[in-house]
Structure formats: structure tokens, C-alpha cells
Amino acid sequence: MTITQTSRPGRAGRPTRPRRASGSYVDKAYPLWFHLPGGIVFVTLFLVPTALSFYFAFTRWTLFKSTFIGFDNFVLFFSEPGLIGSLRNTLIYGFVTSGAKVVLGMLLAVLLSAPIIARGYLRSVTFFPVLVSTVGVGLTFQILLDPFHGVVNQVWAVVLGIDGPGWLTDPSIALLSVAGIDVWKGVGLATLIYIAGIAAIPHEYFEAARVDGASSWQVFRRIILPLSWSATSTVILLSLIGGLRSFDLIWTTTGGGPGFASDVIASVIYKQYQAGFYGLSTAGNVILFIVVTAIIYPLSRWLNSKETSL
């Protein structure tokens, strides 16, 4: 029997790249020109606008001219009376929505991965809100949660016999009400990611656990939870980035109100744009970019380190 040698040890005993029949090395890397289309799109749509944003944050600009003013925009932005409150609201909104999507997404994924009746239909129903326009969802819930004529408060009054709260008009619960709408809309995507993560777990683990007599909680705790960590990392990062940058749902439901109760950094930036303070709002965009990066980058590194250690 003849054994064909496809590689041979190189220096220090390391294998060399396989050779073609002609003796030349097989180059598995793509040629540089193959990356040019994607690189041009990335530079044009991301790097250039980002660099221009950082520049215009230090200017007072209009569509026709700009004047360099240094850090004045940042000083003025931080002197905004609602900035500290909007920063706090941004962090609360981002972490509440992210945590809820992780927990509910995991629970729904475990349920919808089990052999239950109408599983495919229930998966479709769970994912459907993700496909609906965020503006449409905001306007719909603005009507449903109306404190006087909304369906939710009418059902509340019939079931509990008391008047329902002002979900979007009470300063103490307006932000959390919008966060609940955000979770309803986005939990379907988290569920889908978790379903994919659970489906990727080798079936032999579940069979071994069943043979050993493991309970459902033990299967979840010892198998599903650790082996779907990559899905958990993805859901955390995606939902947290979306929550920290959220604007459209908040604007269409409360407009940042009542007062400044549900204002986030993105809504403050938009108000500055509306008022014509383009340089000031650009500085706000830079601040939001720095805040999101300062939270997401170390969190991503930590999640990746936990994934590699599992």
C-alpha cells in the first residue's frame, strides 16, 4: 500500500503548507484586491463619517460653513440641565432591556426547543414583533396605553376594579413602560439566537443526562446554560448596544417626557438638532459613541474570556 504524503515537517518540526502537483505552495489567503470592495464601503460609510463627526463636534457649523470653537460644544452640552438625568435614563434603559431580553429569551428558547404542540407556530408568533416597524409599535402602544381611553387601562379597570396608571404619562414609570415595550418587540430576536445556540449543543449530552436520571433543572443548569454561553454573549451585546442607542421607540411613545422623565442621550441630541444647534448635537453624538464604546468594549472582552474558559 502506497501512502501519499501531503505535508512534511519544516524547520523545528512544524508542518509546511501543502504543495501543488507542480511543486508550488498553495496560497489559501485571498488576494488583496478581493478585499477592496468591502474595504471601500467600510471606509466610505463608517470611517469617513466618524472622522467628520469628531471634527464637526469641535465646530459651530451649518450646511454652508463651519467655525472651529474647540471644546465649547462639549462644555455647553454638559451644562444642559437634563444631561445627567438623560445619561442615567440611558443606562437604566439599556441594562433593564438587555437583562430582560437575556432572561426571557433563554426561557422562551428552552420552551420552544422542547417537543411541544404547535412549536413552529409559537416560534413565528414570538419572532413576529421583531419584523414590525419600531415607529409603528410606538404609535400603537401610545394608543393602547392611553390613561383614559386605552385598551390596557380599560381591561385593568374591569379586572381589578381600579383605574390603571398613566403608563406613559407618569414620570415614575414612563421610562420602564417604554422599556417593557422594547422588550416585547426585541425578545423574539434573543429567543431565535438562543434557539440556534441550543440546537448547536450535541444531542449526546442530553441523552447521557437522560440516562443518568438528571432533572430538567439539572439539564438546564449543567448543559444548556454553559454550552449556550456564546448565544448569551451575543444577546447581551446586541441588546445592550441597541438599548444604549435607543431613540425611535422612546420618541414615538413619550417624546422624552413627561418633562425629562424618559429623556435619553439620543433624544437630547435630536432636540438639539431640531433647535438648529448642529455642532452641539454632533458633540452629543461623539459623547454617546464614547459612552457606548466604554461600556461595550470591556464587556465584550470579559464575555469572550468567560467563553474561552468554559
Residue, then its C-alpha position, 0 to 999 in steps of 0.5 A: m500500500t502506497i501512502t501519499q504524503t501531503s505535508r512534511p515537517g519544516r524547520a523545528g518540526r512544524p508542518t509546511r503548507p501543502r504543495r501543488a502537483s507542480g511543486s508550488y505552495v498553495d496560497k489559501a489567503y485571498p488576494l488583496w484586491f478581493h478585499l477592496p470592495g468591502g474595504i471601500v464601503f467600510v471606509t466610505l460609510f463608517l470611517v469617513p463619517t466618524a472622522l467628520s463627526f469628531y471634527f464637526a463636534f469641535t465646530r459651530w457649523t451649518l450646511f454652508k460653513s463651519t467655525f472651529i470653537g474647540f471644546d465649547n460644544f462639549v462644555l455647553f452640552f454638559s451644562e444642559p440641565g437634563l444631561i445627567g438625568s438623560l445619561r442615567n435614563t440611558l443606562i437604566y434603559g439599556f441594562v433593564t432591556s438587555g437583562a430582560k431580553v437575556v432572561l426571557g429569551m433563554l426561557l422562551a428558547v428552552l420552551l420552544s426547543a422542547p417537543i411541544i404542540a404547535r412549536g413552529y407556530l409559537r416560534s413565528v408568533t414570538f419572532f413576529p414583533v421583531l419584523v414590525s416597524t419600531v415607529g409603528v409599535g410606538l404609535t400603537f402602544q401610545i394608543l393602547l396605553d392611553p390613561f383614559h381611553g386605552v385598551v390596557n387601562q380599560v381591561w385593568a379597570v374591569v379586572l381589578g376594579i381600579d383605574g390603571p396608571g398613566w403608563l406613559t404619562d407618569p414620570s415614575i414609570a414612563l421610562l420602564s413602560v417604554a422599556g417593557i415595550d422594547v422588550w416585547k418587540g426585541v425578545g423574539l430576536a434573543t429567543l431565535i439566537y438562543i434557539a440556534g445556540i441550543a440546537a448547536i449543543p450535541h444531542e449526546y449530552f442530553e441523552a447521557a443526562r437522560v440516562d443518568g436520571a438528571s432533572s430538567w433543572q439539572v439539564f438546564r443548569r449543567i448543559i444548556l446554560p454553559l454550552s449556550w454561553s456564546a448565544t448569551s454573549t451575543v444577546i447581551l451585546l446586541s441588546l445592550i448596544g441597541g438599548l444604549r442607542s435607543f431613540d425611535l421607540i422612546w420618541t414615538t411613545t413619550g417624546g422624552g417626557p413627561g418633562f425629562a422623565s424618559d429623556v435619553i442621550a439620543s433624544v437630547i441630541y435630536k432636540q438639539y438638532q431640531a433647535g438648529f444647534y448642529g455642532l452641539s448635537t454632533a458633540g452629543n453624538v461623539i459623547l454617546f459613541i464614547v459612552v457606548t464604546a466604554i461600556i461595550y468594549p470591556l464587556s465584550r472582552w470579559l464575555n469572550s474570556k468567560e467563553t474561552s474558559l468554559 
